[in-house]
Amino acid sequence: MERAVLQITLFGLLLALAATQPNKDNWDIYSFHINSTVTSRYATTVITSRMANRMDESKEIEFHVRIPKNAFISKFRMFIDGQVYDGVVKGKEKARQQYTEAVSRGQSAGLVSSVGRTLEEFKTSVTVAAHKKVTFELTYEELLKRRLGKYELQIHARPMQPVKSFKVDVHIHEKSGINFVEVKGGLALADAINKTHADNEVWVNFYPTEDQQKTCTSCGEQGMNGDLVIVYDVNRDSGLGDIKTSAGYFVHHFAPSSLTPISKNVVFLIDRSGSMHGKKIRQTRLALIHILNDLSEDDHFGLITFDGSISYWKRELVQANQRNLESAKIFSEDIRESGSTNINSAVLEGASMLNAHPREDSASILILLTDGDPTTGVTNLEEIQSNVRVAIADKFPLYCLGFGFDVNFEFLEKMSLQNNGVARRIYEDSDADLQLKGFYEEVATPLLIDVTMSYNGGTNLTQTEFSQYYNGSEIVVAGKITDNDIGTFTPQVIAISSSKKMTFSNPNGTVESTGTESADHIQRVWAYLTVKQLLKKELLLSGAEKENVKREALELSLKYSFVTPLTSMVVTKPEGGETEVLHKPKEGEAPQTGSRHQNIAYSGTVMHTFGARQASPGARQGLPGTPAYPTMTQRGHTVPLVGLGLGFHAQDMDSLGTSDIEDLEEATMLSPNNPTMTQHDHTVPLVGLGLGFHAQVDVAPTQVHATIVPATDNIPVSHRFLLKTENQSIPLCFDVTGDVRLKLLHHPTSELSVHGELDSVTNGGFTRIVIQLNADLYVDVEVNKITVIEGSRMTHHTGQDPITAGSWTIIRRDKDIDVAGGDTHLVILIQGKDAQSFLWPVLRQQSSDSAEGILALNPVYEEVPQTPTTKLRIKDQENDVTRDNAADYSISPPLTLDCWLLSADSALQRRLEAFIV
């Protein structure tokens, strides 16, 4: 029989690295321009990046930028070989099929993820032919919000290489005049910035040279990676404010000056539960003392701390005089953390304190600071929200501050919105005390209460009633003008000031048309503001009302091409019609991504490649009996089958006898789920380093065809772990490959042990977590059930009723499971990826310094200066690292964080096997 040649190669590792590690030798950004136009506080920003493939072969080129979280993407385009490829905004449900198909083909999806406090990350890529060029253009829009008397336009630049033509152009136009303008941020190079301020207009031009792109505060050899922030405010008067009209729409900015502050009644509710230990409670104490120093003598205040019980500084509101303030500071300095979290009782007590001491001509405020979920008392979230709403009864706002990412932020946000307040996340960082103080400053000086904005001759209005207006802020209302009749349009504001009822109106009785605005500019401001408010309103509703609000928000998002949580942008690429789907995440949500999938032409044969991480030595050792370098021979030629770039070969099938093949079947642990090929009436598995595939070979006298289909079972996947450090801003990360069981926590002085079994989702989590409380008591946690095993008795729990196991309490909620006993508090979050749910444990509290396991690790490292490649020193050992990122599943929803990637042994400072059960 005549033999033919077949060669099939899987370069998974190499292609994954090529896709994720941009190299200037591969492609060049020769132009990177950002143009931002701000009119009436509404910013439209266009990022244009022009790139060239300088190589002699096709290369994948990546477009990678960061935009403000508050913005909506409204346009994305690619220009390749004279063709324009536009992103199309569709309803998320309609885009779901394309999303699913993209993921099933291994293509990218979910291109936007949250990064840090104020930014979202946008990433896409396209294959560009040799010596060809591509232009990416992204447009996003946002309404700038006034805080502490200023607006901030944040522009982030991260081209990741010095660029020959790098330009940022900002033009601000405000009808009422611009009071001041300042340029700051890590990219603010004085020599490269030109600022022009002329009455009601400002121009900022930032044109750094290639050398300057390496020398600024946020610069390096890889170019710029930082922010340019333009800060400004407009001229104000004590009247009705700034009203602009155009094409039948209006926007009203109301922020009167020269008002007398209203004295306030404020109660602070401070979480002192065990999870607040360490830096969080220290920063809270420091912030609280700063805030007390800022209280006016006309203010009245109260302090309540809580864990499982409530503690009062005083049981009633008292005046903020010097004696009371000094006493309150002593109380604050003595706040210590311990116990569980009773949010329901704390908020009800705070509301009762404010209701019991009403004062005329004053503004009441309730401020809650917590870092976790309710774990004692009333723990049902909807019941807590209902209790709080009844207690407050629309009399004053509730502001909720969520400390860190262990808190259920959606619960706090809904409770705040129900009570005319807002929720704010406080990030666990060195400046957390300043974040707390900064939030208080925003609400420290009420100027008006019970503000009602009315518009005779107006319709389709955004929110028009506001409980309070604070110094340094701004109220914005937009709407349509009935029949576009400006002559009958009459705005008016009625509010209560420090001593009287005030009416703000136009002395002329009418509003003049501001025809200088572009035809659709004011209309887009109205649409943006309406969609934002509808999305918040939807949180508060249920049933048919909720669906109606969602439908209205969706229709507006589609009409104005906004990428919102209800829509997706579908991008079809030129190579083979590959599709990417862009979703806007919620607060902190991690991206939904599929693996990369490409077709590469090679010697006339189409081969499919699948991106994957390199398997660890432990993963290879996990395949006992795998033949060394098996090969497959057809028609006299040996064919290597290479997986993960490390080498996988199949045996010479023609030269093997039946007994040889039977031995091969046994040696490779053949199971019905393993990918196989058939030869001599025997099925032979093709398994290499955990990347299984099925080869179907069609041999003809003149040609050979091979189809590679990715295996769907028994493929060891990689999981990425983050090790957060207390004193370094960038955590460590490492990969664990295979469905292993890990030692998560063990107390040598007690019988407590926590083990976790990894799932089969790449970069997923745990399918089971088993907690041994003592020799005869176990808690087995799965996504859909909790099993308590005590001696020979086994009890299954699927509901949300509290569970008692010995001295331990387990509380199950929709998105997490709370396990607490003694001085140990463990929260198991229920996360999801690729439509599969998994578990992720978080150690909130434990006092033993001798605790072992991955959850107990708290590594300390230092960067080693002046080395050719980045190194970190950990316990006197220098380790090679690379800058990468990972989903932080210890928070909900997850956040994508930058991290230092190194081997598991280096990160753990011992062999990984020591952590495998």
N, C-alpha and C positions, 0 to 999 in steps of 0.2 A: 504494500500500500504506500503510495507516494505521500511524503510528509510536507506540511506547510508550516509557516512560522506564525506564532501568535505571541504578542507581547502586550501585557496589560499592566499599567503602573498606576498606583495611587499615591500621589504626592500630597497627602493630607496635611502633614506638618508644615511642609515648605510653603504650600499655598496659604495656609492659615497665617503663617508669619508674614508672607508677602502682603496679605490683605490688611493686617493690623499694624504693621510696622512700616510706615511710610519712609521712603528713602529718597533723598534728593537726587541720587544717581539714577533713580527710576523716572522721576517726574519733577517738573520745575514750575513753581508759581511765579509767573513773571509780572502779574498785576493783581493787586488786592485792594479794592476800593470799597469804602463804606460811605454812603450818602444818607444823611438823616435830615428830614425837614419837619420842624415843629411849628404848627399853627394852632393857636388857641389851646395850647397844652396837649394837642394830639400829635403824636410823633409817628411818621412813616419812615422806616429805615430800609434801605436796599443794600445788601451785601453782594458784591460782584467779584468773583474770583476767576482769573484766567490762567489756565494751566496748559503745559505742553509736555508730551511724552518725548523725551530726547533719545529714547532707546531705539534699537533696530528691530524691536518686536513689540507686540501689543502688551499694554500694561493696564492694570486696574488703578485708577486715579480716584482719590478720596477727597470729598468736600466735607469739612468738619468745622462747625462754628457753634457759638453759644449765644443765646438770646435771652432777654428778660422773661421771667416766668409769667409776668402780668400781660405779656404780649400775645396776640393772635397772629400766627403765620397766615398770610393771605395770598401769596403767590410763590411758586418755585418753577424755575425754567432751566433747561440745559440746552446749550447751542453746540452742535457737533456737525462738522462738514456741511454747514449751511442749513441744517435742519434744526427745528426748534421742538423740544420735547417738554410739554407743559404738564405740571401736576394738576389734577382735577379733584376738587373737593366734593365728597359724596357723604351721604348719611352713613354712620358707622355700621348700621345693619346691612346696608347695601354693599358696603366695602368689605364686609366680613368674609364673603365667599372668596373674593380676590386675596384677602389676607390669608385665609386658610390654604388656598391653593399655593400661594407664595411660600408659606412655611413648609407645606408638604413637599415642595420641590427643593427645599433647602435654601430658599432665597431670603434676603433680608426683609425684615418687617419691623414696625415699631421704631421709627428712626429718631424719636424724640425722647429724652430722659431728663429727669431732674438732676441738677448738679449744684451742690452747695445751697446757699440761702436764697439767692435771687435769680439764678440762671437755669435755663434748660439747654440741653445739648442736641444739636441737629447734625446727623451724619448720613451721608450717602456716598455711593461710589459708582463708577462707570468704567468699562473697558474701552481704552482709546488706542487706536491703531498706531503703529510706529510713525514717529515724527509728525503726529497730528496734534491738534489742540482741542480743548473743551472749555466752555465758559459756563459757570454756575451762577445763578442769580436767585437770591432769596429775599423776599419782602415780608416784613412783619410790621404790625401796627399796635400802638398802645396809647392809652390816655394817662398822662403823667399825673401822679397823685401828690398833692401838697402835704408835706409833713414838716412840722417845726419851722414853718415860714419859708419853705423853699421847695422847688421842684428839682428832681434829679433825672437826667437822661444818661443812662448807663450804656456804654458801647464796649463790647468785649471783642478783642482781637486776638486770634490764636492761629496764625497761618502755619506755625511750626517750622518755619524756615525764613531767613531774611529774604525780603522781596524787593526786586529792583524798583517797582513802582507801587509804593504803599501810600495810600491817601485816605484820610478821614475828613469829610466835609460836612459840617453841621450848619444849618440855617434856621434861626428861630425868629418867628414873627408874632408879636403880641400887640393887638390893637391898643390896649391900655398903656403901653409903654413898659420897658424892662427896667426894673429898679437896680438890679446888680446881676453880674454874671461872673462865675469862677470856674476854672478848669482844674481838675485834680484827678487822682488815680495813679496807679502804678505805671501807666504809659505817658504821664504828663511830663514830657521833656520840654523844658522851656525853650531850647534852641530850635525845636521843630514845630512849635505851635504859634500860629498867628491868629490873634483874636481882635475882632472889630466890633465895637458897640456903638450903634447910632440910634438913639431914642427908642423906637419900638422894634428894632431889629438887631440881631447879633449874628455874626459869622465866625465860626471857628474852623480853622484849617490845620490839619496835622499831617505833615509830610516828612517823616523821618527818613534819613538815608539808610543804606544797608548797614553801615557801621553803627549808626545811632540805634538801630533795631537790636543791637547786641548789648547796649550799655545802660538802658533805663532800668528802673527798679524791678520791673517784671519782664526782663529780657535776658537772653543768653545766646549761646552759639546757635540754638535752634530758633532764634528769632523771638518775636513778641508773644507773650501769653499773659494778658492782663486787661485792665479796664481803663477807659478814658471816660471820666464822669464830668458832665457839664451841669453846674448848679446855678439856678437863677430864680428870681421872683419878679412879679409884675407890680406896677404901681396900683395902689388901692385907694378907695375913698370910703366914706362912712355910709354910702347909699346902697342902692339896689344891686350894684355890682356890674358885671360885664356880660352883656347879652349879644349874641351874634345870630344872624338869620341868613338863610340862603336856600333857594329852591324849595320853599315850603317847610323847612325845618329850622329849629332853633336850638341853641345850647346856652345855658345860663350858669355862669360861675359866680357864686355868692360867697364872699369872705370880707365882710365889712371891718374896717379898722376903727381905732379910737373908741372902743367899747369898754365899759368898766367891768372887770372880772366879777363873776358871781362866786361867793363863798361856797364851799362844797362840804359834803358829808361823805366820807370814804371809809369803807371797811375792807381791810386786807385779810384774805383767807390764805394761810400759808400751810402747804403740805409738809409735814415733818415725818412722814412714814419712813420705814427703813430703807427704801430705795433711793431716798434723797441723801444718802450718806456720802461723805467725802467732799469733793469739790462743789457739788450742787448745793449742799446746805451752807457751805462757807460763802459761796457767791450770793446766795439768797440773803443771808444775814447782812453781808456788806451792802447789797443793793437796798435792802429795807432801811438801813441806817441812813444812806444817802437820800432816800425818798423822804424820810421823816424830817431831815434837815431842810427840805424844800417846801414843806407845808407852811401855808400862811397862818398867821395867828387867828384869822377869821374862820379858818377851817375847823371842822370837828372830825374826829377819826376814831377807829376801833381796830384792834388786832385780835385775830383768832388763829390759833394753830391747831392742826388736827392730824391724827393718825387713825387709830380705831376709836379714839375718844376725842373730845373737844376741850381745848384749854383757852381761857380768856386772859388777856392782859387786864382789861376792865370789862364789866358786863354791860356797859352802856357807852354811847359816844361821849367823848370828852373834847374840850377845846384844845387846840394845838398850841398851848402856851409853853413856855420854856420848861417849867417843872414837869408837865406831862410828857413832853418830848424826851427829856432826859430819862424819865422812868421807862418809857417805851423802848428806848435804845438799849437799856440794861436788859429788858425782857427779850429783845431781839437777839442780843449777843448770847443769850443763854438757850436759844432754841436748839434742841438736840433731836436727832432722828431715831425712830424706833417704831416697830409695830406695823399695822396694816393701814388701809386707806378708806375712810368713810366720807366720801365726797358729799353724799346726800345730806347728812346731818350738818356738815360744815356750811354749805351754801344756805340751807334753811335757817341756821342760826344767824348768819350774816344778814340775810334779808330781814329777819325778825328784829335785829338790832337797828337797822335803818328805818323800818316801819314804826318802831317804838319811839323814835326821837325825830319826828318831822320838824323842819325849820322853814319858815317862810323865806322867800327870796333866796333860796339855796338850791344847789344841784347835788343829788345823791348818786353815788357810784359804788358798785360792788366789784372787787377785783379778786379773782381766784387764780392761785398759782399751784399747779400740781404736775407731777412727772409720771403718773401712772393711772391705771384704771381703778374703779372702786372695788375693794376686796372684802369689805365687811359692811354690816348694816344693810341698807338697800343697795343691791348690786345690779339690778335690772336697769339698763340704761334708759329705756323709754319711761320707766316709772320715775326715775330721778328727774328727767327732763320735765315730766308732767308736774311733779311736786314743786319744782323750782318755778315753773311758769305761774302756778297758782299763787305761790308765795310772793313773787315780785309784782304780778298783776299790772305790768306795763308802767310801773311807777318810776323806775330807774333802770339804767343799763347794767348788764352783767358782762364784764370783760374776762375772758379766760386765757390764761397764759399756760401753754403746754411746754414743759421743760424737757427737751430732748425728744427722742423718737420712740421711747417706750410707751408714750401716752397715746390714747385713742383720740387723735386730733379731730376726726370726723364727729365724734360725740361732743367734744368741746365746742366745735364750730357750730353745730346745730343748736346746742344749748345757748350759746351767745346770740345767735341770730334770732332765736325765739324770744329773746329778752332785750332786743334793740342794741346789742353790743357786737363786738367782733372777737375773734380768737386770733391769737398770735403764737407762733412757735418760737421758743427761746432755744437757740442752738447751744449744745454743750461745747463750749469753747472757753478760751481764756478771757473773753470779753463778755461772758454771760451776764455778769453784774451790770455792765454798761447797757446791754440789751434791755434788761429789766428796767433800769433807770430811764432809758430812752423811751420805752413804751409809756411809762408813767408821765413823762414830760409831755407826751402828745395829748393826754387827757387831764393834765394838771390844772389847766386854766379854762373853765367853762365861761363862755361869754353870752350865750343865749341858750334857752331851753324851750321845749315845745315849739319847734320851728315848723311852720306850715308854708309851703311854696304853692301859690295858686296862679293859674294862667287862664284868664278869660280869653276865649278864642283859640285855646290850645287843646290838643288831643294826643292820644298814644304817648302819654307822659311816662317818664321813668319815675323812680321814687320821689315823692314830694313831701313826706313827713319825716322829721328827724328829731330824736329826743333831745339832743344837745349839739351845740356848735362850739368847738374849742379853738382857742387862740393858736394860730399857726396852721390850721387846717383849711378846708374849703368844701363847700357843698356844691355839687354839680347836678343840674337837671337838664334833660333834653326832651324834645318832643316834636310833634308836627303842628303846624299852624293851620287851623281850619280853613279850608278853601284857599289856602295861601294868601289870606287877606291880612296883610300886615297892619292895616288900619284899625282892625277890631281886636288885635292881639294886645292884651293888657296884663303884664305880670305884676305880682304883688307878693311880699313876704310878711308874714305876721309871726312874731315871736315874743318871748318874755325875757327881758334883760334883768339886771340886778335889782331894779326897783320899779319897773313898770312894763306894761305891754307896749311893744313897738311895732310900727308898720313901716315897711320899706317899699316905696313905689317910685315910678318915674314921674318927676314933676311935670313933664309935658303930657303925661297921660298915655302916650303911645311910644312904640319902639321903632326906630329907623332901621331900614334894611341895610345890611352890611354886604353890599354886592361884590366886595372885593374877594370874598371867599370863593374857592373853586366850587364848581357846580355840585359835586357830591361830598365835599369835605364834611360839612355839618351833618349831613345824612349819615355818613359813616361813623361819626362820633355818637350819634343817637343809636345806631345799630350796635356798636361796640358796648355802650353802656347798658343798653337793654338786654343784650345777651348775657352780660356779666350778672346783672341783677336777677334775670330769670333762672340762671343756674343756681344762684343762692336760694331763690324762692323754692325751687324744686326740692331742695333738701328738707324743707319744712312741711311738704305736702305728702299726700298718699292717695292711692286710688285714681279715680278719673281726673281729679284736679291736678295731680302730679303729672299724669300723662299729657294733659292739655298744655301745661307749662313747658314740658319737654318738647312737645310738638312745635310750639311757637318759637322756642329757642332754636330748634333744629332748622326750621324754615328760614329764619333770619341768618343763621350761620351759612346755610347753602346759598342764599341770595347774595350775600356779601363775601362769599368765599373765605370765611374764617375757619381755621382749624381749631375746633373747640373739643371739649370732652364728648360731644355728641356727633362729631364729624371726623372724617379721615381724608387725607390727601393721597390719591393714588397716582403713582409715578411709574410710567411705562418706559423702560430703557430701550435703546436701540438694539442691543445684542439679543436677538432671539425673542424680543418682546418680553423680556424679564420684567417683573412687576415688583415694586416696593410700595408699602402702605404706611403712611405717616399718621401716628396717633398723638394727640396731646395728652400727657399724663396728668393725673390729679396730683395734689401736693405730695412731693417726694416719691412718686410712683416710679418704679424701675421700668425700663423698656421691655416690650415683648419682642423677642428676637428669634429668628431661625438661623440655622447654620448657613454658611456660604455654599453655593452650588453653582458650578460653572461647567461649560462644555469646552473642551480644548481639542483642536484638531492635531493629530500626531500620526505621521506616516500613513495618511489616508484613512485612519481609524478614529472614530469619535470615542473619547474616554471621558467619563464623568469623574470629577474630583470632589471630595468632601472635606471641608476644613475640620480639623480636630487637633486637640492638644497632644503632645508627645506623652506616651504612656510612661509611668514611672517604673523603676526597676521592680517595685513591689507588684505592679500589675503584670509584668512579664513572668515573675515567679509564680503568679497565680494561675498559670496554664501548665500544670505538670503533664509531662508526656508529649508535649508538642514537638514534632520532629524538628531538628535543627535545619533551617533553610530548606524546607521542602520545595520541590520544583515540579512543573508540569511540562512534559515533553510531547510535542506533536510533530510528526513528519520529520523526525531527526533533529529537531531544534529544541533546546531547553528554554523554557519560558519562565522568567521570574515574576512572581506576584508580590508586589511590594506594598505594604500598608503602613501608614503613619510615618513614612520616610525612614523607617528603621530596618526594613527588610523582611519580607514574608515571601516564601517560595513554596510551591506545591510540588509533590513528588512526580518523577517520571512515570506517568500513568501507563504508557504502553509497555514499559519494562517491568512493571509490577505484576506479580501473579496474584491469584485469588487470595492466597494466604497472607501475602504482603498487605493487600488492601484491607483484609479483615483486621490485621494488626494495626494498621493506620487508623481504622475506625475506632478501635479500642483505645489507642494511644491518645487520640484527640477528644475523648469523652463525647462521642456522637450522641446528640439528643434530637428529638423531632423538631426542635425550634432552631437548631443551628443551620446556617446557610451551607449548602452542599453542592457538589457536582456528581454526576453519575458516570462511571466507567466500569466496564466488565461486569455489568449488572449489579454493581455495588455503589452505594451512596457514600461519598467521601466528604467530610466537612472541610471547609476552607476557613480556617480561623487563624488570625495573625495579630498578636499583640492587642487583642480585644477589639479589633475592627473586622467584623465578619462581613463577607459579601458572597453573593451567589454568581457564579460564572456559567453562562450558557454558551457552549462552543459549537459553531456550525462550520464543519470542515468541508471545503470544496476544492477541486483541483487548482483553481487559480486565485481564490480569495478566502480570507478568514474574517468572520464577524464575531465580535464579543460584546455582550451587553452586561454591564455591571449594575446590579441593583443593590442599594444599601440594605443591609440586614436590619430587621426591626426588633430582634430579640437577642439576648445574651451578649450585648456589646457593653463592656465596662465603660462607664462614662466618667467624666471628670467633674468634681465638685470643688468650688473655690471657697476658701475660708478666709475671713478677715480677722486679724488680731489687732484690736485697737489699743493704743497706748495713751497714757494719761498726759504725758508731757510733749508728745510729738503730734503734729497736725495730720501727718500722712500715716495711715495704718500699714501694717505688714499684711501680705496675703500669700497663700500657698495653695497648691492643688493636691487633692486626694483622688486617686483613680480606683474605680471598682466599687461594687456594692458591699462594702465592708461595714463592720460594726465598730464604732469608736467609743473609747472611754472618755466621756464628757466631764464627769465630776466624781471625785471620791474623797471622803474625809477619812484619813487613816485612824483618827481617834474615835470614829463612830462607824456604824454599819451602813451609812448612806453612800449609795453609788448611783450614777446616772449613765446609762449607755444608750447610744443611738444607732439605728440601722439606716444607712444611706439608701436613697431611692434610685430609680433608673432614669431620672431626668437630668440632662447635662446642666451643670451648675444649678441643680435643684437643691433639695434638702434631705430630710429624714422621713422615712415612711413609718417608723415606730421609734418611740423613746420609752425605755423601761427604767423605772426608778425603784431601786431597792431601799426600803425604809428601815427594815431590820431583817433578821434571818428568815422570818416567816411572813413578811409583808411586802408585796410588790404592787406597783401601779404601772400598768401597761397602757401607754397612750398611743392611739392611732387617730387619724384625721376625723373619722366618723364615730369613734367610740372610745370609752375609757374602761379598762378592766382592772378591778381591784382583786388581787389574789392574796388571801390570808389563810395560811396553812393549806388545807385541802378545799377551802371554800373559794369559789370564783363568782364575782358579781360584775355584770356588764351594765354600763351607764351610757345612754345616748342623749339624754336631755340636758337641761341647764340647771338642775337642782344641785345645790352644794353637796359635795361628797366628803365624808369624814373617813380617814384611814389612820387609825391610831391617834396620834396627836397632830396629824397633818390635815389640812383643808385643801380640797381641790375644787375650783370654780371654773366651769366651762362657759365660754361666751361664743358669739358667732365667729370671732376672728382670733381668739386666744384662749389658752387654758392656764389658770393661775394655780400654782402649787406652793403652799407656804407652811412652814413648821419650824418652831424654835427660832433660830437666827438665820435661817435659810429661806430665801424667796426666789422661786424659779418661775418664769413665764415662758410658755411654749406657744409661739405665734403660729397661726395657720396661714401660710403663704401660698401663692400659686404661680405657675408658669406653664405655658403651652397647654392650657386647659387642664392641668393636673395640679392637685393640691398636695402640699407637703408640710412638714413640721420644722420649726426652727427654735431651739431653746435659747433663752437669754437668762443669765444669772443676774438677778437684780440686787440680791443681798446675800452675803455670807461673811462671817467674821473670822473664820479660821485661816491663819496664815499658812497652815500646812496642807491646805486643800490641793488636790492634784486633778489633772484632766485638762482638756482643751478649754473649757469654760473658765478655769481658774487662772489661766495664763495672763500675765501682764508684762509683756516684754519691754525692755528698755534698750534703745539703740542710739547710735550717733553716726552721722554721715562722715565718711572718711574723705577729707579734702585732697585735691590735687592728684587724682588718680585718672588714668585714661578712661576707665568706665566707672560708673557709680558703684560704690561699695558702702556697706553698712557694717559697723562694728557692734556685735552683740556678744556680751560676756567675753571680751578680749579676742573674739574670732572675727576676722574680716570675711564678709560674704558678698558675692556678686549678686546684684539685683537689677531689675529693669522696672521702669515706670509703666504701670498697667492700671486696670480698674476692675472693680467687682461690685456686684449687687450686695448691699448691706441688708441682709434679711433679719437683722436684729431689731429693725424698726418696721413699722407698718403705716403706710405702704413703703416698700423698699426704696432706697436711694442709691444711685450709682456713685461710688467714691473712687477717687484716685488712690492707688496703693503701690507699695514697693513689693514686687513679685520676686520670691526666692523659693528655693526648694523647701519641701516640708521639713526635712531633717534640720535645715538651717534655721527655719522659723521657730520650730519647736525646741531647738537646742538639744535634741536627742533623736534617736531613730524613730521614724513614724511607727514602726512595729510596736514600740512601747505603748502606743495609744490605741492599738487595735485589739479588740476583745476576741 
